[in-house]
Amino acid sequence: MKHFVILGGGYGGVTIANTLLKGNMPSDIRLTMIDRMPYQTMKTEYYALAAGTASDVELRVPFPVHQNLNMKYGEVSSVDLENKKVIMENDDPVYYDQLVIALGCTDRFHGIPGAEEYACTIQSMSAVRQTYQVLNDTKPYGRVNIVGGGLSGVEIAAELRESRPDLNIALIDRGSRVLSAFPPKMSAYVEKWFHEHDVETLSHISISSLEPGVIHTTGDDIISDATVWTAGIQPVEIVQKLDVPKDHQGRVLLNEYYQIPEHPEVYVCGDCASLPFAPSGQAAEGQGEQIGHIALALWRGETPRLSPIKLKGTLGSLGKKAGFGLMGKRQVMGRVPRILKSGVLWMSKHHFG
Ligand SMILES: Cc1cc2nc3c(=O)[nH]c(=O)nc-3n(C[C@H](O)[C@H](O)[C@H](O)COP(=O)(O)OP(=O)(O)OC[C@H]3O[C@@H](n4cnc5c(N)ncnc54)[C@H](O)[C@@H]3O)c2cc1C
């Protein structure tokens, strides 16, 4: 038997497992997926759990159940590429013939002193649970600063406004506008929503350090009862420590089959992989489906047929009633994109379930 091991049961890992299970895997392949959690979590909704508008259980989706899939729960510590083994925390190593690394991302603090120690984060379920506690225990009329005006920062600021009307909320960015990766018209719409809902947007702020209760900047200090960090991501530490070629964002460079060129038995998927677009759940799923088909074709001795990954666009929420979206060049703002986003979440949950 050959052991095919998937590290990480997120958007990428689960899609690969489902693709393999539907695709007539050869009978000599043993499939194992390893995750620290006993269920998949809907990472795209972490902002709602942090703010307190969604419950923990609403974000959980059962892993696929199939006689040919062995689920293993535990913490992966490292990958030994030379000896083809996965080192587990407090458990025996797992040996593989083929491996997928789909462990997602963690925060990037840009070397700012105190950021890691004093800011709350939202890149893992465990971190989000702690952030929920801090945000919802913040004293009445306290001040919460969200650092980073990208999609996650915008969604969490808006959701927190709905959850805690009493709080003073500010969204801080070092650029000139929120959602700098989106068209200016969309940023203007979002900034107007924030203005109408009493969320401050602070631009051109360069943070120099964090201490308990205060954010130091190159200008004035900013008082902060709670700070949420959404100002950058990078692949998880396990991937950071892998001695393989990477792009400038720390993502692993891959060949046409999404394998590490020096280790073609290892695929890398999702936020850990160097892809020609920004990390997203959609990209992880699109790539995951391709990796599944590639593995099936190679097992059959066929040449995999590949087409470019197609992304459908991005949808963001401003609380429960408004949203924004970009589909190709088409910009949508208001209630419709919010309804679409709820629909996408529903489909995503049921697909995985
Ligand atoms: C607030 C927020 C909103 C977002 N909104 C969108 C959106 O609207 N659309 C979109 O496309 N994308 C969105 N994203 C991005 C998207 O969630 C990620 O790009 C996507 O989850 C990446 O998928 P992945 O499979 O690479 O990793 P993940 O889905 O993060 O899966 C990684 C898995 O690995 C497991 N794991 C990690 N480390 C270990 C370890 N050491 N041991 C064992 N298990 C481990 C984790 O438990 C997890 O199950 C959003 C992200 C955030 C934070």
PDBQT file of the ligand as one rigid body, heavy atoms in Angstrom, charges set to zero:
ROOT
HETATM    1  C1  LIG A 401     -11.770  36.869   8.246  1.00  0.00    +0.000 C 
HETATM    2  C2  LIG A 401     -11.419  36.201   6.953  1.00  0.00    +0.000 A 
HETATM    3  C3  LIG A 401     -12.261  36.342   5.861  1.00  0.00    +0.000 A 
HETATM    4  C4  LIG A 401     -11.959  35.712   4.649  1.00  0.00    +0.000 A 
HETATM    5  N1  LIG A 401     -12.832  35.851   3.604  1.00  0.00    +0.000 NA
HETATM    6  C5  LIG A 401     -12.591  35.193   2.439  1.00  0.00    +0.000 A 
HETATM    7  C6  LIG A 401     -13.535  35.257   1.382  1.00  0.00    +0.000 A 
HETATM    8  O1  LIG A 401     -14.560  35.940   1.472  1.00  0.00    +0.000 OA
HETATM    9  N2  LIG A 401     -13.283  34.530   0.254  1.00  0.00    +0.000 N 
HETATM   10  C7  LIG A 401     -12.161  33.749   0.133  1.00  0.00    +0.000 A 
HETATM   11  O2  LIG A 401     -11.998  33.089  -0.905  1.00  0.00    +0.000 OA
HETATM   12  N3  LIG A 401     -11.232  33.671   1.114  1.00  0.00    +0.000 NA
HETATM   13  C8  LIG A 401     -11.419  34.386   2.269  1.00  0.00    +0.000 A 
HETATM   14  N4  LIG A 401     -10.509  34.301   3.300  1.00  0.00    +0.000 N 
HETATM   15  C9  LIG A 401      -9.239  33.565   3.091  1.00  0.00    +0.000 C 
HETATM   16  C10 LIG A 401      -9.442  32.056   3.251  1.00  0.00    +0.000 C 
HETATM   17  O3  LIG A 401     -10.058  31.764   4.472  1.00  0.00    +0.000 OA
HETATM   18  C11 LIG A 401      -8.103  31.333   3.168  1.00  0.00    +0.000 C 
HETATM   19  O4  LIG A 401      -7.387  31.764   2.043  1.00  0.00    +0.000 OA
HETATM   20  C12 LIG A 401      -8.331  29.810   3.093  1.00  0.00    +0.000 C 
HETATM   21  O5  LIG A 401      -8.844  29.360   4.327  1.00  0.00    +0.000 OA
HETATM   22  C13 LIG A 401      -7.045  29.057   2.736  1.00  0.00    +0.000 C 
HETATM   23  O6  LIG A 401      -7.326  27.683   2.636  1.00  0.00    +0.000 OA
HETATM   24  P1  LIG A 401      -6.215  26.604   3.011  1.00  0.00    +0.000 P 
HETATM   25  O7  LIG A 401      -6.780  25.278   2.691  1.00  0.00    +0.000 OA
HETATM   26  O8  LIG A 401      -4.908  26.990   2.441  1.00  0.00    +0.000 OA
HETATM   27  O9  LIG A 401      -6.038  26.755   4.594  1.00  0.00    +0.000 OA
HETATM   28  P2  LIG A 401      -7.121  26.682   5.757  1.00  0.00    +0.000 P 
HETATM   29  O10 LIG A 401      -8.498  26.724   5.230  1.00  0.00    +0.000 OA
HETATM   30  O11 LIG A 401      -6.711  27.726   6.745  1.00  0.00    +0.000 OA
HETATM   31  O12 LIG A 401      -6.885  25.221   6.358  1.00  0.00    +0.000 OA
HETATM   32  C14 LIG A 401      -5.717  24.891   7.066  1.00  0.00    +0.000 C 
HETATM   33  C15 LIG A 401      -6.054  23.721   7.974  1.00  0.00    +0.000 C 
HETATM   34  O13 LIG A 401      -4.843  23.263   8.573  1.00  0.00    +0.000 OA
HETATM   35  C16 LIG A 401      -5.044  23.001   9.952  1.00  0.00    +0.000 C 
HETATM   36  N5  LIG A 401      -3.741  23.203  10.599  1.00  0.00    +0.000 N 
HETATM   37  C17 LIG A 401      -2.953  24.301  10.537  1.00  0.00    +0.000 A 
HETATM   38  N6  LIG A 401      -1.816  24.102  11.222  1.00  0.00    +0.000 NA
HETATM   39  C18 LIG A 401      -1.880  22.848  11.725  1.00  0.00    +0.000 A 
HETATM   40  C19 LIG A 401      -0.987  22.055  12.485  1.00  0.00    +0.000 A 
HETATM   41  N7  LIG A 401       0.205  22.493  12.889  1.00  0.00    +0.000 N 
HETATM   42  N8  LIG A 401      -1.362  20.786  12.824  1.00  0.00    +0.000 NA
HETATM   43  C20 LIG A 401      -2.583  20.303  12.428  1.00  0.00    +0.000 A 
HETATM   44  N9  LIG A 401      -3.458  21.014  11.683  1.00  0.00    +0.000 NA
HETATM   45  C21 LIG A 401      -3.110  22.268  11.334  1.00  0.00    +0.000 A 
HETATM   46  C22 LIG A 401      -6.093  24.011  10.387  1.00  0.00    +0.000 C 
HETATM   47  O14 LIG A 401      -6.830  23.535  11.514  1.00  0.00    +0.000 OA
HETATM   48  C23 LIG A 401      -6.986  24.095   9.135  1.00  0.00    +0.000 C 
HETATM   49  O15 LIG A 401      -8.053  23.172   9.190  1.00  0.00    +0.000 OA
HETATM   50  C24 LIG A 401     -10.776  34.933   4.524  1.00  0.00    +0.000 A 
HETATM   51  C25 LIG A 401      -9.922  34.787   5.631  1.00  0.00    +0.000 A 
HETATM   52  C26 LIG A 401     -10.227  35.418   6.831  1.00  0.00    +0.000 A 
HETATM   53  C27 LIG A 401      -9.302  35.247   8.015  1.00  0.00    +0.000 C 
ENDROOT
TORSDOF 0
